[in-house]
Amino acid sequence: MRALIIPSVFLITVLAGCKKEEPAKEAAAPVAVKPPEARAPEAPAKAPPAATGRVVAMEVTADGFVPANVTLKANEPVTLRVTRKTDETCATELLIDGTDIKAKLPLDTAVDIAWTPTRPGQVKYGCAMDKMVGGLLLVE
Ligand SMILES: [Cu+2]
């Protein structure tokens, strides 16, 4: 008798299992959606970072970067807060020689560019077009 009962119980279990599995997967889906919670900590990281060190306000006008030349100190963190005030310029980005810095400059938006020069000297910065519109960071 057991030989007959066991297969039928097995069959019922399998059928029930099949039917229950799908809702179980749906239930599992929200669990798989949990990573957004893990992404949540990234969001604050994307928020504008607090300015580091001295803040130097600069503007991009029809005359270029104003002021064009800025004196900095070696090993002293600085934040260049650059606001592009005109569309009459090709300086819609700011690049700094010898660094990976390439900051987009949206119109009328202050953009913080943090940098710590490591050695004295003159560092050229400016637009993406070979810094034709730009100036010098004079590192003392
Ligand atoms: Cu340019």
Backbone and ligand atoms as CSV (ligand in chain L), in Angstrom:
chain,resi,resn,atom,element,x,y,z
A,1,MET,N,N,0.840,-1.208,0.000
A,1,MET,CA,C,0.000,0.000,0.000
A,1,MET,C,C,0.877,1.260,0.000
A,2,ARG,N,N,1.925,1.207,0.744
A,2,ARG,CA,C,2.774,2.402,0.799
A,2,ARG,C,C,3.294,2.805,-0.579
A,3,ALA,N,N,3.597,1.766,-1.369
A,3,ALA,CA,C,4.132,2.046,-2.704
A,3,ALA,C,C,3.158,2.874,-3.519
A,4,LEU,N,N,1.886,2.729,-3.276
A,4,LEU,CA,C,0.898,3.507,-4.023
A,4,LEU,C,C,0.703,4.888,-3.389
A,5,ILE,N,N,0.735,4.916,-2.092
A,5,ILE,CA,C,0.473,6.185,-1.404
A,5,ILE,C,C,1.619,7.175,-1.610
A,6,ILE,N,N,2.801,6.653,-1.509
A,6,ILE,CA,C,3.952,7.561,-1.618
A,6,ILE,C,C,3.993,8.301,-2.963
A,7,PRO,N,N,3.814,7.574,-4.099
A,7,PRO,CA,C,3.834,8.330,-5.368
A,7,PRO,C,C,2.727,9.366,-5.447
A,8,SER,N,N,1.545,9.076,-4.953
A,8,SER,CA,C,0.468,10.055,-5.067
A,8,SER,C,C,0.734,11.254,-4.167
A,9,VAL,N,N,1.296,11.000,-3.028
A,9,VAL,CA,C,1.659,12.123,-2.140
A,9,VAL,C,C,2.754,12.947,-2.807
A,10,PHE,N,N,3.658,12.225,-3.444
A,10,PHE,CA,C,4.757,12.898,-4.138
A,10,PHE,C,C,4.215,13.784,-5.260
A,11,LEU,N,N,3.238,13.203,-6.025
A,11,LEU,CA,C,2.655,13.928,-7.148
A,11,LEU,C,C,1.949,15.192,-6.662
A,12,ILE,N,N,1.182,15.031,-5.570
A,12,ILE,CA,C,0.469,16.188,-5.030
A,12,ILE,C,C,1.464,17.265,-4.583
A,13,THR,N,N,2.516,16.792,-3.958
A,13,THR,CA,C,3.527,17.733,-3.483
A,13,THR,C,C,4.169,18.473,-4.658
A,14,VAL,N,N,4.435,17.722,-5.723
A,14,VAL,CA,C,5.066,18.345,-6.900
A,14,VAL,C,C,4.118,19.358,-7.515
A,15,LEU,N,N,2.838,18.964,-7.654
A,15,LEU,CA,C,1.869,19.887,-8.256
A,15,LEU,C,C,1.704,21.128,-7.391
A,16,ALA,N,N,1.568,20.851,-6.104
A,16,ALA,CA,C,1.415,21.983,-5.189
A,16,ALA,C,C,2.677,22.844,-5.225
A,17,GLY,N,N,3.779,22.146,-5.334
A,17,GLY,CA,C,5.057,22.858,-5.379
A,17,GLY,C,C,5.134,23.762,-6.588
A,18,CYS,N,N,4.673,23.245,-7.738
A,18,CYS,CA,C,4.711,24.049,-8.959
A,18,CYS,C,C,3.840,25.287,-8.821
A,19,LYS,N,N,2.670,25.066,-8.249
A,19,LYS,CA,C,1.748,26.205,-8.126
A,19,LYS,C,C,2.281,27.227,-7.124
A,20,LYS,N,N,2.905,26.713,-6.103
A,20,LYS,CA,C,3.374,27.644,-5.070
A,20,LYS,C,C,4.670,28.351,-5.474
A,21,GLU,N,N,5.384,27.716,-6.381
A,21,GLU,CA,C,6.698,28.282,-6.728
A,21,GLU,C,C,6.584,29.661,-7.366
A,22,GLU,N,N,5.582,29.804,-8.252
A,22,GLU,CA,C,5.505,31.087,-8.960
A,22,GLU,C,C,5.245,32.275,-8.037
A,23,PRO,N,N,4.232,32.136,-7.159
A,23,PRO,CA,C,4.072,33.263,-6.231
A,23,PRO,C,C,5.314,33.463,-5.369
A,24,ALA,N,N,5.994,32.340,-5.101
A,24,ALA,CA,C,7.203,32.444,-4.285
A,24,ALA,C,C,8.249,33.278,-5.011
A,25,LYS,N,N,8.315,33.098,-6.353
A,25,LYS,CA,C,9.288,33.884,-7.123
A,25,LYS,C,C,8.896,35.356,-7.124
A,26,GLU,N,N,7.564,35.582,-7.216
A,26,GLU,CA,C,7.110,36.976,-7.178
A,26,GLU,C,C,7.456,37.611,-5.837
A,27,ALA,N,N,7.285,36.766,-4.805
A,27,ALA,CA,C,7.612,37.270,-3.476
A,27,ALA,C,C,9.105,37.531,-3.361
A,28,ALA,N,N,9.859,36.703,-4.105
A,28,ALA,CA,C,11.308,36.874,-4.037
A,28,ALA,C,C,11.755,38.123,-4.787
A,29,ALA,N,N,10.943,38.524,-5.774
A,29,ALA,CA,C,11.323,39.676,-6.584
A,29,ALA,C,C,11.577,40.937,-5.745
A,30,PRO,N,N,10.656,41.274,-4.830
A,30,PRO,CA,C,10.944,42.476,-4.020
A,30,PRO,C,C,12.252,42.361,-3.246
A,31,VAL,N,N,12.599,41.117,-2.896
A,31,VAL,CA,C,13.870,40.917,-2.200
A,31,VAL,C,C,15.021,41.268,-3.135
A,32,ALA,N,N,14.842,40.872,-4.425
A,32,ALA,CA,C,15.886,41.168,-5.405
A,32,ALA,C,C,15.948,42.667,-5.680
A,33,VAL,N,N,14.846,43.361,-5.423
A,33,VAL,CA,C,14.807,44.813,-5.648
A,33,VAL,C,C,15.531,45.540,-4.516
A,34,LYS,N,N,15.848,44.775,-3.480
A,34,LYS,CA,C,16.509,45.406,-2.322
A,34,LYS,C,C,17.781,46.193,-2.633
A,35,PRO,N,N,18.589,45.764,-3.617
A,35,PRO,CA,C,19.787,46.558,-3.922
A,35,PRO,C,C,19.593,48.062,-3.955
A,36,PRO,N,N,18.416,48.594,-4.451
A,36,PRO,CA,C,18.229,50.048,-4.344
A,36,PRO,C,C,18.487,50.583,-2.934
A,37,GLU,N,N,18.154,49.733,-1.935
A,37,GLU,CA,C,18.461,50.165,-0.565
A,37,GLU,C,C,19.974,50.281,-0.390
A,38,ALA,N,N,20.662,49.320,-1.041
A,38,ALA,CA,C,22.119,49.360,-0.962
A,38,ALA,C,C,22.654,50.564,-1.735
A,39,ARG,N,N,21.882,50.974,-2.762
A,39,ARG,CA,C,22.315,52.138,-3.539
A,39,ARG,C,C,22.078,53.436,-2.772
A,40,ALA,N,N,21.114,53.372,-1.869
A,40,ALA,CA,C,20.768,54.584,-1.118
A,40,ALA,C,C,21.984,55.298,-0.525
A,41,PRO,N,N,22.909,54.557,0.103
A,41,PRO,CA,C,24.074,55.262,0.648
A,41,PRO,C,C,24.882,56.003,-0.407
A,42,GLU,N,N,24.753,55.563,-1.701
A,42,GLU,CA,C,25.491,56.256,-2.756
A,42,GLU,C,C,24.921,57.642,-3.014
A,43,ALA,N,N,23.616,57.765,-2.819
A,43,ALA,CA,C,22.971,59.042,-3.113
A,43,ALA,C,C,23.602,60.210,-2.357
A,44,PRO,N,N,23.792,60.080,-1.049
A,44,PRO,CA,C,24.442,61.192,-0.348
A,44,PRO,C,C,25.846,61.466,-0.892
A,45,ALA,N,N,26.509,60.426,-1.376
A,45,ALA,CA,C,27.848,60.617,-1.918
A,45,ALA,C,C,27.796,61.453,-3.193
A,46,LYS,N,N,26.667,61.364,-3.918
A,46,LYS,CA,C,26.539,62.124,-5.146
A,46,LYS,C,C,26.175,63.586,-4.865
A,47,ALA,N,N,25.671,63.848,-3.683
A,47,ALA,CA,C,25.339,65.217,-3.324
A,47,ALA,C,C,26.610,66.059,-3.414
A,48,PRO,N,N,26.449,67.364,-3.672
A,48,PRO,CA,C,27.637,68.200,-3.808
A,48,PRO,C,C,28.549,68.046,-2.600
A,49,PRO,N,N,29.785,67.699,-2.823
A,49,PRO,CA,C,30.689,67.520,-1.688
A,49,PRO,C,C,30.936,68.848,-0.990
A,50,ALA,N,N,31.106,68.790,0.278
A,50,ALA,CA,C,31.422,70.007,1.011
A,50,ALA,C,C,32.745,70.548,0.486
A,51,ALA,N,N,32.804,71.850,0.359
A,51,ALA,CA,C,34.007,72.464,-0.172
A,51,ALA,C,C,35.195,72.125,0.723
A,52,THR,N,N,36.299,71.802,0.053
A,52,THR,CA,C,37.507,71.492,0.803
A,52,THR,C,C,38.430,72.683,0.767
A,53,GLY,N,N,38.998,72.999,1.894
A,53,GLY,CA,C,40.005,74.052,1.953
A,53,GLY,C,C,39.472,75.408,1.543
A,54,ARG,N,N,40.366,76.206,1.041
A,54,ARG,CA,C,40.013,77.557,0.621
A,54,ARG,C,C,39.112,77.508,-0.608
A,55,VAL,N,N,38.124,78.364,-0.630
A,55,VAL,CA,C,37.237,78.429,-1.784
A,55,VAL,C,C,37.606,79.655,-2.618
A,56,VAL,N,N,37.900,79.414,-3.881
A,56,VAL,CA,C,38.221,80.511,-4.796
A,56,VAL,C,C,37.084,80.627,-5.793
A,57,ALA,N,N,36.380,81.749,-5.745
A,57,ALA,CA,C,35.256,81.962,-6.672
A,57,ALA,C,C,35.781,82.482,-8.000
A,58,MET,N,N,35.347,81.835,-9.063
A,58,MET,CA,C,35.740,82.259,-10.405
A,58,MET,C,C,34.495,82.279,-11.281
A,59,GLU,N,N,34.565,83.106,-12.321
A,59,GLU,CA,C,33.457,83.151,-13.265
A,59,GLU,C,C,33.989,82.980,-14.673
A,60,VAL,N,N,33.126,82.467,-15.513
A,60,VAL,CA,C,33.438,82.469,-16.937
A,60,VAL,C,C,32.554,83.526,-17.570
A,61,THR,N,N,33.200,84.545,-18.119
A,61,THR,CA,C,32.467,85.628,-18.786
A,61,THR,C,C,32.928,85.687,-20.236
A,62,ALA,N,N,32.448,86.679,-20.963
A,62,ALA,CA,C,32.883,86.866,-22.349
A,62,ALA,C,C,34.383,87.119,-22.403
A,63,ASP,N,N,34.966,87.553,-21.286
A,63,ASP,CA,C,36.412,87.794,-21.232
A,63,ASP,C,C,37.202,86.530,-20.898
A,64,GLY,N,N,36.513,85.447,-20.618
A,64,GLY,CA,C,37.207,84.218,-20.229
A,64,GLY,C,C,37.023,83.949,-18.747
A,65,PHE,N,N,37.994,83.292,-18.166
A,65,PHE,CA,C,37.921,83.012,-16.725
A,65,PHE,C,C,38.325,84.261,-15.954
A,66,VAL,N,N,37.520,84.607,-14.970
A,66,VAL,CA,C,37.785,85.802,-14.162
A,66,VAL,C,C,37.733,85.432,-12.682
A,67,PRO,N,N,38.816,85.570,-11.933
A,67,PRO,CA,C,40.152,85.959,-12.412
A,67,PRO,C,C,40.793,84.831,-13.206
A,68,ALA,N,N,41.657,85.203,-14.113
A,68,ALA,CA,C,42.287,84.190,-14.963
A,68,ALA,C,C,43.399,83.476,-14.206
A,69,ASN,N,N,44.145,84.249,-13.421
A,69,ASN,CA,C,45.255,83.658,-12.678
A,69,ASN,C,C,44.948,83.625,-11.189
A,70,VAL,N,N,45.208,82.497,-10.602
A,70,VAL,CA,C,44.901,82.311,-9.184
A,70,VAL,C,C,46.138,81.762,-8.487
A,71,THR,N,N,46.472,82.360,-7.357
A,71,THR,CA,C,47.630,81.898,-6.605
A,71,THR,C,C,47.201,80.875,-5.558
A,72,LEU,N,N,47.851,79.731,-5.582
A,72,LEU,CA,C,47.538,78.645,-4.650
A,72,LEU,C,C,48.804,78.250,-3.893
A,73,LYS,N,N,48.608,77.440,-2.877
A,73,LYS,CA,C,49.772,76.947,-2.146
A,73,LYS,C,C,49.890,75.444,-2.320
A,74,ALA,N,N,51.104,74.985,-2.486
A,74,ALA,CA,C,51.335,73.552,-2.646
A,74,ALA,C,C,50.845,72.804,-1.413
A,75,ASN,N,N,50.248,71.678,-1.631
A,75,ASN,CA,C,49.743,70.785,-0.585
A,75,ASN,C,C,48.626,71.399,0.256
A,76,GLU,N,N,48.029,72.459,-0.263
A,76,GLU,CA,C,46.895,73.054,0.437
A,76,GLU,C,C,45.650,72.843,-0.426
A,77,PRO,N,N,44.675,72.073,0.111
A,77,PRO,CA,C,43.468,71.808,-0.675
A,77,PRO,C,C,42.732,73.105,-1.009
A,78,VAL,N,N,42.234,73.161,-2.214
A,78,VAL,CA,C,41.505,74.342,-2.642
A,78,VAL,C,C,40.268,73.896,-3.409
A,79,THR,N,N,39.242,74.707,-3.336
A,79,THR,CA,C,38.055,74.455,-4.140
A,79,THR,C,C,37.854,75.628,-5.081
A,80,LEU,N,N,37.947,75.356,-6.352
A,80,LEU,CA,C,37.635,76.383,-7.348
A,80,LEU,C,C,36.133,76.316,-7.580
A,81,ARG,N,N,35.448,77.395,-7.218
A,81,ARG,CA,C,33.981,77.447,-7.393
A,81,ARG,C,C,33.701,78.274,-8.639
A,82,VAL,N,N,33.477,77.563,-9.722
A,82,VAL,CA,C,33.413,78.226,-11.029
A,82,VAL,C,C,31.971,78.328,-11.514
A,83,THR,N,N,31.590,79.536,-11.885
A,83,THR,CA,C,30.241,79.763,-12.411
A,83,THR,C,C,30.353,80.355,-13.813
A,84,ARG,N,N,29.801,79.641,-14.750
A,84,ARG,CA,C,29.809,80.182,-16.122
A,84,ARG,C,C,28.609,81.101,-16.285
A,85,LYS,N,N,28.892,82.348,-16.650
A,85,LYS,CA,C,27.831,83.362,-16.707
A,85,LYS,C,C,27.413,83.712,-18.127
A,86,THR,N,N,28.026,83.078,-19.086
A,86,THR,CA,C,27.701,83.429,-20.470
A,86,THR,C,C,27.734,82.200,-21.367
A,87,ASP,N,N,26.966,82.280,-22.428
A,87,ASP,CA,C,27.030,81.252,-23.464
A,87,ASP,C,C,28.012,81.661,-24.557
A,88,GLU,N,N,28.476,82.914,-24.458
A,88,GLU,CA,C,29.399,83.445,-25.462
A,88,GLU,C,C,30.819,83.016,-25.147
A,89,THR,N,N,31.025,81.740,-25.015
A,89,THR,CA,C,32.354,81.227,-24.688
A,89,THR,C,C,32.435,79.766,-25.073
A,90,CYS,N,N,33.644,79.311,-25.317
A,90,CYS,CA,C,33.788,77.880,-25.560
A,90,CYS,C,C,34.205,77.187,-24.264
A,91,ALA,N,N,34.355,77.991,-23.199
A,91,ALA,CA,C,34.776,77.412,-21.918
A,91,ALA,C,C,33.577,76.830,-21.164
A,92,THR,N,N,33.057,75.748,-21.702
A,92,THR,CA,C,31.946,75.069,-21.027
A,92,THR,C,C,32.454,73.908,-20.192
A,93,GLU,N,N,33.767,73.764,-20.181
A,93,GLU,CA,C,34.420,72.761,-19.335
A,93,GLU,C,C,35.701,73.378,-18.802
A,94,LEU,N,N,36.163,72.841,-17.677
A,94,LEU,CA,C,37.440,73.293,-17.140
A,94,LEU,C,C,38.352,72.093,-16.954
A,95,LEU,N,N,39.494,72.150,-17.588
A,95,LEU,CA,C,40.493,71.096,-17.446
A,95,LEU,C,C,41.731,71.688,-16.790
A,96,ILE,N,N,42.399,70.898,-15.986
A,96,ILE,CA,C,43.634,71.353,-15.360
A,96,ILE,C,C,44.769,70.449,-15.832
A,97,ASP,N,N,45.804,71.074,-16.361
A,97,ASP,CA,C,46.972,70.328,-16.856
A,97,ASP,C,C,47.515,69.376,-15.800
A,98,GLY,N,N,47.902,68.219,-16.230
A,98,GLY,CA,C,48.563,67.263,-15.339
A,98,GLY,C,C,47.632,66.597,-14.356
A,99,THR,N,N,46.318,66.787,-14.530
A,99,THR,CA,C,45.356,66.143,-13.645
A,99,THR,C,C,44.274,65.481,-14.492
A,100,ASP,N,N,43.443,64.703,-13.826
A,100,ASP,CA,C,42.303,64.094,-14.521
A,100,ASP,C,C,41.094,65.024,-14.474
A,101,ILE,N,N,41.274,66.183,-13.904
A,101,ILE,CA,C,40.129,67.071,-13.703
A,101,ILE,C,C,39.585,67.557,-15.039
A,102,LYS,N,N,38.297,67.310,-15.224
A,102,LYS,CA,C,37.590,67.779,-16.412
A,102,LYS,C,C,36.160,68.032,-15.951
A,103,ALA,N,N,35.897,69.275,-15.565
A,103,ALA,CA,C,34.609,69.597,-14.967
A,103,ALA,C,C,33.728,70.320,-15.969
A,104,LYS,N,N,32.505,69.836,-16.090
A,104,LYS,CA,C,31.532,70.520,-16.948
A,104,LYS,C,C,31.058,71.775,-16.237
A,105,LEU,N,N,30.854,72.830,-17.002
A,105,LEU,CA,C,30.425,74.097,-16.421
A,105,LEU,C,C,29.071,74.494,-17.005
A,106,PRO,N,N,28.000,74.015,-16.380
A,106,PRO,CA,C,26.668,74.417,-16.860
A,106,PRO,C,C,26.447,75.908,-16.614
A,107,LEU,N,N,25.639,76.506,-17.469
A,107,LEU,CA,C,25.388,77.944,-17.373
A,107,LEU,C,C,24.777,78.304,-16.016
A,108,ASP,N,N,25.294,79.377,-15.434
A,108,ASP,CA,C,24.753,79.928,-14.185
A,108,ASP,C,C,24.684,78.918,-13.041
A,109,THR,N,N,25.610,78.000,-13.033
A,109,THR,CA,C,25.644,77.004,-11.960
A,109,THR,C,C,27.043,76.967,-11.363
A,110,ALA,N,N,27.118,77.154,-10.053
A,110,ALA,CA,C,28.418,77.090,-9.393
A,110,ALA,C,C,28.877,75.636,-9.338
A,111,VAL,N,N,30.062,75.398,-9.862
A,111,VAL,CA,C,30.618,74.046,-9.850
A,111,VAL,C,C,31.875,74.052,-8.975
A,112,ASP,N,N,31.886,73.174,-7.997
A,112,ASP,CA,C,33.054,73.086,-7.114
A,112,ASP,C,C,34.065,72.101,-7.673
A,113,ILE,N,N,35.265,72.578,-7.868
A,113,ILE,CA,C,36.346,71.719,-8.358
A,113,ILE,C,C,37.416,71.675,-7.272
A,114,ALA,N,N,37.513,70.529,-6.634
A,114,ALA,CA,C,38.485,70.381,-5.546
A,114,ALA,C,C,39.820,69.914,-6.103
A,115,TRP,N,N,40.876,70.521,-5.639
A,115,TRP,CA,C,42.207,70.146,-6.122
A,115,TRP,C,C,43.232,70.487,-5.056
A,116,THR,N,N,44.219,69.659,-4.969
A,116,THR,CA,C,45.329,69.951,-4.081
A,116,THR,C,C,46.605,69.891,-4.910
A,117,PRO,N,N,47.172,71.059,-5.234
A,117,PRO,CA,C,48.436,71.031,-5.976
A,117,PRO,C,C,49.531,70.428,-5.102
A,118,THR,N,N,50.395,69.642,-5.718
A,118,THR,CA,C,51.399,68.942,-4.899
A,118,THR,C,C,52.779,69.565,-4.989
A,119,ARG,N,N,52.997,70.404,-5.995
A,119,ARG,CA,C,54.322,71.029,-6.070
A,119,ARG,C,C,54.211,72.431,-6.665
A,120,PRO,N,N,55.139,73.295,-6.272
A,120,PRO,CA,C,55.111,74.662,-6.762
A,120,PRO,C,C,55.315,74.716,-8.275
A,121,GLY,N,N,54.772,75.763,-8.859
A,121,GLY,CA,C,54.928,75.938,-10.298
A,121,GLY,C,C,53.683,76.550,-10.902
A,122,GLN,N,N,53.714,76.697,-12.223
A,122,GLN,CA,C,52.571,77.259,-12.919
A,122,GLN,C,C,51.819,76.141,-13.622
A,123,VAL,N,N,50.550,76.044,-13.329
A,123,VAL,CA,C,49.729,75.000,-13.939
A,123,VAL,C,C,48.670,75.667,-14.809
A,124,LYS,N,N,48.654,75.252,-16.046
A,124,LYS,CA,C,47.700,75.811,-16.994
A,124,LYS,C,C,46.343,75.133,-16.807
A,125,TYR,N,N,45.312,75.922,-16.914
A,125,TYR,CA,C,43.962,75.347,-16.888
A,125,TYR,C,C,43.148,76.071,-17.945
A,126,GLY,N,N,42.011,75.501,-18.269
A,126,GLY,CA,C,41.153,76.195,-19.211
A,126,GLY,C,C,40.217,75.253,-19.937
A,127,CYS,N,N,39.725,75.733,-21.061
A,127,CYS,CA,C,38.690,75.019,-21.788
A,127,CYS,C,C,39.241,73.757,-22.445
A,128,ALA,N,N,38.319,72.938,-22.935
A,128,ALA,CA,C,38.704,71.655,-23.519
A,128,ALA,C,C,39.471,71.829,-24.822
A,129,MET,N,N,39.421,73.052,-25.398
A,129,MET,CA,C,40.095,73.291,-26.671
A,129,MET,C,C,41.520,73.756,-26.392
A,130,ASP,N,N,42.303,72.822,-25.846
A,130,ASP,CA,C,43.709,73.098,-25.516
A,130,ASP,C,C,43.864,74.315,-24.590
A,131,LYS,N,N,42.864,74.544,-23.775
A,131,LYS,CA,C,42.913,75.616,-22.767
A,131,LYS,C,C,43.185,76.989,-23.391
A,132,MET,N,N,42.614,77.156,-24.587
A,132,MET,CA,C,42.792,78.427,-25.284
A,132,MET,C,C,42.143,79.542,-24.457
A,133,VAL,N,N,40.980,79.249,-23.898
A,133,VAL,CA,C,40.393,80.158,-22.913
A,133,VAL,C,C,40.748,79.571,-21.565
A,134,GLY,N,N,41.540,80.293,-20.819
A,134,GLY,CA,C,41.956,79.727,-19.531
A,134,GLY,C,C,42.881,80.669,-18.808
A,135,GLY,N,N,43.729,80.108,-18.002
A,135,GLY,CA,C,44.651,80.936,-17.235
A,135,GLY,C,C,45.649,80.067,-16.528
A,136,LEU,N,N,46.237,80.626,-15.480
A,136,LEU,CA,C,47.288,79.912,-14.761
A,136,LEU,C,C,46.940,79.775,-13.294
A,137,LEU,N,N,47.231,78.613,-12.775
A,137,LEU,CA,C,47.178,78.419,-11.330
A,137,LEU,C,C,48.632,78.523,-10.869
A,138,LEU,N,N,48.906,79.574,-10.099
A,138,LEU,CA,C,50.271,79.841,-9.668
A,138,LEU,C,C,50.459,79.206,-8.295
A,139,VAL,N,N,51.143,78.091,-8.286
A,139,VAL,CA,C,51.317,77.332,-7.045
A,139,VAL,C,C,52.624,77.727,-6.388
A,140,GLU,N,N,52.510,78.232,-5.166
A,140,GLU,CA,C,53.710,78.677,-4.435
A,140,GLU,C,C,54.232,77.588,-3.524
L,1,CU,CU,CU,37.994,76.727,-25.930
